Amino acid sequence: MNEPICRCNSCNQLYIDTNPQSDAPRYELPDDHDLQTLTLQVETDGDLFQGCPECKTDAYLMDIDQEDDDRLKQFKTTKDGIH
């Protein structure tokens, strides 16, 4: 699976980014990975957004790459054909 990964800077958890920016790095994840995906959240006005399942917001989410978080070093990056 080639997936973009983001981090919530509030709870410090990594998630599969279900709403990534177009240039977000992608990572080759093993089939038995334990990363959750972002979840659908509802704003008070009824609008929907993808947010952290723990913090219930998208305010702290950021795209990250391997230099930003040592936990990503276990995954191969597939951005721009780099393996």
TAJOMO-V358076 format. One record per helix or strand. SS is the DSSP state (H for helix, E for strand). FROM is the first residue (numbers start at 1). TO is the last residue. If there is no record, write none. Layout:
ss:SS from:FROM to:TO
ss:SS from:FROM to:TO
This chain:
ss:E from:2 to:8
ss:E from:14 to:16
ss:E from:26 to:28
ss:E from:36 to:37
ss:E from:39 to:42
ss:E from:48 to:51
ss:E from:61 to:63
ss:H from:70 to:74
ss:E from:76 to:77
ss:H from:79 to:81
